[in-house]
Amino acid sequence: MALPERATRLCAMAASAFSVKQALNSFWQEVAELHFPEHADFTSQKNDDGFASSLYDSTPALYRRDFGNYLGSVLRPKGREWFRGRDRDDEVNRQQAIRAHYERTDKRMRALLYDNKSQFISAQALADHQYVTFGNCVTSAEPRSDRSGMLYRTWHLRDCAWAEDVDGEVDTVYRRFKMKVAHLCAKKKAGWTIPKKITDKLKKSPDDKVQCLHVSMPIDAYYVADKPKSSAKDWVSVYICEDSKDILFEEELNEFRYAVSRWFRLSGSPYAVSPCAVISTPDARTMQSMTWSIMQAGENAVEPPLVGQSEVVLGPVNLFPGGITWVDKNYDERNGDAIRPVNLGKVPELGVSLHGAMRQQLGDAWYLNKLFLPVGGGDMTAQEVERRWQEFQRATQPIIEPAEPERNGRVLDLTYEVAVNMGWLGSEEDRPEDIDGREFDWAYDNPIEDARRDGLALTFGRAMELTQAAAGADPKIAARFNVTKAYGDTMIAIAPAQWMREGDDPEVEAAQAEIEHAAQSQGAIAEAGQMADVAAQAAKAGIR
């Protein structure tokens, strides 16, 4: 198949994919107008009068902001090593050499993520808010043009469509974008093929924008059957000029460079929605009308409208301080005041009360009433503290558990693949042989994991206390508690690998021998002391 025919086929596939999400775009437009006005341009342009100019109440947008910020701070806490690589088999992770290798890899990964030029922090912050508001976010990760590090960007959902493979994983992304003629022509240096009718515009209208399409997909689906696979690479990245159906750039890759995070997936659809927004949108819509009514009621209560008698009031009604309003001198006020207020806002407090109840409902919709540890008194027992931690974990688990692999895991997987292929994580010789061909995974460190680890440490302490108490009645019970394994499992959860030594480490063996020798010496001293006491008692009794 010739290149123009491939471009035409890909453009048709993209058009079909974008048509599937038209209904979602309309829904997301309303959600954005109420909760995320900065992104309210799915189906229409942003309001020229300014962001959020049509909103009377900022509560929905405020709650979205708070929840989006909370999610990012929990998943990726600042100043903390919030992820670590591991083997899916915990027995393998217990090996000191493997744990040390993964920790070296983690450090190199963090250097790539938090490089000043990577834009990782800003890309992830935007993705967090898209995820909680729309249930989806699309982030790309690729080497920078100078190959000095990674570049992360989060794209507007309006411009992205995608498709799944047979396992339900996103394997094809279509992204539309517009590029200036000048910027497009500059891509010639990077090997792009620019059509002549575009280069002809460079002198006359360099700021004109060209509609382009980026497609990332499996290489077999790209070539179909017209060309045998020419390399061991599995993916292809194609840039197309949609107007002329010309392929601008084509590249075969080792990795799929988009990370698509999805929260609550729709049945039979590759897209997801935010359960927060689904619940919050009707209330947010009602709250805007309610707030407008309360504002009107308050204004009417403070400055009520007036009714005047026809042909009795002479001239304008002057309500400013010191103003005079003239009325006909022949008017008989027994017929009623010439001018009187109309009290339409007598009970604005009722609207305020209803508004407060609506705020409570919105707080529930955005989980803000469930995300913080319940506050208790300072005299709580250890069991009460543990129960509160358990309540906190139960409330946050449905929120954080799906977000960890979707928001963190997908970006980390993509970063790891790119970094390995670029040689940024060290040479193959640095890898322990035991991990070759094994499944790689991530563990996360965050306040939710703190609760779990604290619970494990507390359980270990309580198990020790129970064992000691039972051993007081029956010394044989102490042998049933495997202190070494329980201690090792607890320390693996709460301590880094460099804090621990393997059991066959010479320093460990020397320390254990010293402890054993000290114990034997203390036993000998105690035995000698007992013998001296016996001898003294015998001498006192006259026994020689």
Residue pairs with C-beta under 8 A, 6 or more apart in sequence:
1 9
1 223
1 224
1 226
1 227
3 247
3 250
4 245
4 246
4 247
6 222
6 238
6 247
7 238
7 240
7 245
7 246
7 247
8 245
10 213
10 215
10 222
10 238
10 240
11 213
11 240
11 242
11 245
13 174
13 215
14 161
14 174
14 176
14 213
14 215
17 161
17 162
17 163
17 172
17 174
18 161
18 174
18 176
20 161
20 269
21 161
21 271
24 271
24 273
25 42
25 43
25 158
26 42
26 43
27 273
28 42
28 134
28 157
28 158
29 40
29 41
29 42
29 43
29 44
30 281
30 285
31 133
31 134
31 274
31 277
31 281
32 39
32 40
32 41
32 42
32 133
32 134
33 40
33 54
33 55
34 55
34 60
34 61
34 280
34 281
34 284
34 285
34 288
35 60
35 61
35 63
35 64
35 133
35 277
35 280
35 281
35 284
36 61
36 64
36 129
36 133
36 134
37 46
37 51
37 52
37 55
37 61
38 51
39 130
39 133
39 156
40 46
40 47
40 51
41 156
41 158
42 157
42 158
47 53
47 54
52 58
52 61
55 61
55 288
56 288
56 291
56 292
56 295
57 287
57 288
57 290
57 291
59 284
59 287
59 358
59 359
59 362
60 280
60 283
60 284
60 287
60 362
63 280
63 362
63 363
63 365
63 366
63 368
64 129
64 132
64 133
64 276
64 366
65 129
66 366
66 368
67 132
67 276
67 366
67 367
67 368
67 371
68 128
68 129
68 131
68 132
68 133
69 128
70 368
70 371
71 128
71 131
71 132
71 399
71 403
71 407
72 124
72 125
72 128
74 400
74 446
74 447
74 448
75 82
75 128
75 400
75 403
75 404
75 407
75 408
75 444
75 446
76 82
76 124
76 408
76 446
77 445
77 446
77 447
80 445
80 446
81 106
81 110
81 445
82 408
82 444
82 445
82 446
83 106
83 109
83 408
83 412
83 442
83 443
83 444
83 445
84 102
84 103
84 106
84 442
84 443
84 445
85 102
85 105
85 106
85 109
85 416
85 440
85 441
85 442
85 443
86 93
86 102
86 440
86 441
86 442
86 443
87 93
87 98
87 102
87 435
87 438
87 439
87 440
87 441
88 438
88 439
88 440
88 441
89 438
92 98
92 434
92 435
92 438
93 99
93 102
93 492
94 488
94 492
95 432
95 434
96 497
96 500
96 501
96 502
97 432
97 434
98 432
98 434
98 435
99 497
100 497
100 498
101 430
101 431
101 432
101 435
103 496
103 497
103 498
104 426
104 430
105 425
105 426
108 419
108 424
108 425
108 426
109 412
109 415
109 416
109 419
109 425
112 118
112 149
112 150
112 415
112 419
112 424
113 120
113 150
113 415
114 120
114 121
115 149
115 150
117 144
117 148
117 149
117 151
118 149
118 150
118 151
118 152
119 151
119 152
119 153
120 150
120 152
123 139
123 152
123 153
123 154
124 139
124 152
124 154
124 407
124 411
126 137
126 154
127 137
127 138
127 139
127 154
127 261
127 407
128 137
128 407
130 136
130 137
130 154
130 157
131 137
131 261
131 263
131 274
131 403
131 406
131 407
132 263
132 274
132 276
132 366
133 274
133 276
133 277
134 157
134 273
134 274
134 277
135 262
135 263
135 264
135 271
135 272
135 273
135 274
135 275
135 277
136 157
136 260
136 261
136 262
136 263
136 271
136 272
137 154
137 157
137 260
137 261
137 407
138 154
138 155
138 157
138 160
138 162
138 173
138 175
138 258
138 259
138 260
138 261
139 152
139 153
139 154
139 155
139 258
139 259
139 261
139 410
139 411
140 152
140 153
140 155
140 257
140 258
140 259
141 150
141 151
141 152
141 257
141 259
141 411
141 414
141 415
141 418
142 150
142 151
142 257
142 418
143 149
143 150
143 151
143 418
143 422
144 150
144 151
145 190
147 422
150 415
150 418
150 419
152 411
155 175
159 175
159 176
159 177
160 173
160 174
160 175
160 176
161 173
161 174
162 170
162 172
162 173
162 174
162 258
162 260
162 270
163 170
163 171
163 172
163 270
164 170
164 171
164 270
165 171
165 218
170 258
170 260
170 262
170 270
171 217
171 218
171 256
172 215
172 216
172 217
172 218
172 221
173 214
173 215
173 216
173 217
173 258
173 260
174 213
174 214
174 215
175 213
175 214
175 215
176 211
176 212
176 213
176 214
176 242
177 212
177 213
177 214
178 209
178 210
178 211
178 212
179 209
179 210
179 212
180 206
180 207
180 208
180 209
180 210
181 198
181 201
181 202
181 205
181 206
181 207
181 208
181 209
181 210
182 202
182 206
182 207
184 192
184 194
184 198
184 210
184 212
184 248
185 194
185 198
185 199
185 202
185 206
187 194
187 248
187 249
188 194
190 249
191 249
192 239
192 248
192 249
193 246
193 247
193 248
193 249
194 248
195 241
195 244
195 246
197 244
198 210
198 241
201 208
210 241
210 243
211 241
211 242
211 243
212 239
212 240
212 241
212 242
212 248
213 239
213 240
213 241
213 242
214 237
214 238
214 239
214 240
215 222
215 237
215 238
215 240
216 235
216 236
216 237
216 238
216 256
216 257
216 258
217 235
217 236
217 238
218 234
218 235
218 236
219 229
219 233
219 234
219 235
219 236
219 252
220 229
222 236
222 238
223 229
223 236
230 252
231 252
233 252
233 253
233 254
234 253
234 254
234 256
235 252
235 253
235 254
235 255
235 256
235 257
236 250
236 251
236 252
236 253
237 249
237 250
237 251
237 252
237 253
237 257
238 247
238 249
238 250
238 251
239 247
239 248
239 249
239 250
240 246
240 247
240 248
241 248
254 417
254 421
255 414
255 417
255 418
255 421
256 414
257 414
257 418
258 414
259 410
259 411
259 413
259 414
260 410
261 406
261 407
261 410
262 271
262 272
262 406
263 272
263 273
263 274
263 275
263 402
263 403
263 406
264 272
264 273
264 274
264 275
265 271
265 272
266 272
266 273
276 365
276 366
276 367
279 365
280 362
280 365
280 366
283 358
283 361
283 362
283 365
284 362
286 358
287 355
287 358
287 359
287 362
290 351
290 354
290 355
290 358
291 355
293 351
294 348
294 351
294 352
294 355
296 345
297 344
297 345
297 347
297 348
297 351
298 345
298 348
299 345
300 343
300 344
300 345
301 343
301 345
301 346
301 348
302 345
304 341
304 342
304 343
304 344
304 345
305 341
305 342
305 344
306 317
306 319
306 339
306 340
306 341
306 342
307 339
307 340
307 341
307 342
308 317
308 338
308 339
309 327
309 331
309 335
309 336
309 338
309 339
311 328
312 327
312 328
312 331
312 338
313 325
313 326
313 327
313 328
313 338
313 339
314 326
314 327
314 328
315 325
315 326
316 325
317 325
317 339
318 324
318 325
319 325
325 339
327 338
327 339
328 338
331 338
360 369
363 369
364 370
367 399
370 395
370 396
370 399
371 395
371 396
371 399
372 392
373 388
373 389
373 392
374 388
374 391
374 392
376 384
376 385
376 388
380 388
382 458
386 455
386 458
389 451
389 454
389 455
390 455
392 451
393 448
393 451
393 452
393 455
396 448
397 448
400 446
400 448
404 444
408 442
408 444
409 442
412 442
413 442
416 425
416 440
419 425
452 493
453 493
453 494
456 489
456 490
456 493
456 494
457 490
457 493
457 494
460 486
460 487
460 490
463 481
463 486
464 481
464 483
467 477
467 478
467 481
468 478
470 477
470 478
471 477
471 478
491 499
491 500
492 500
501 507
501 508
502 508
538 544
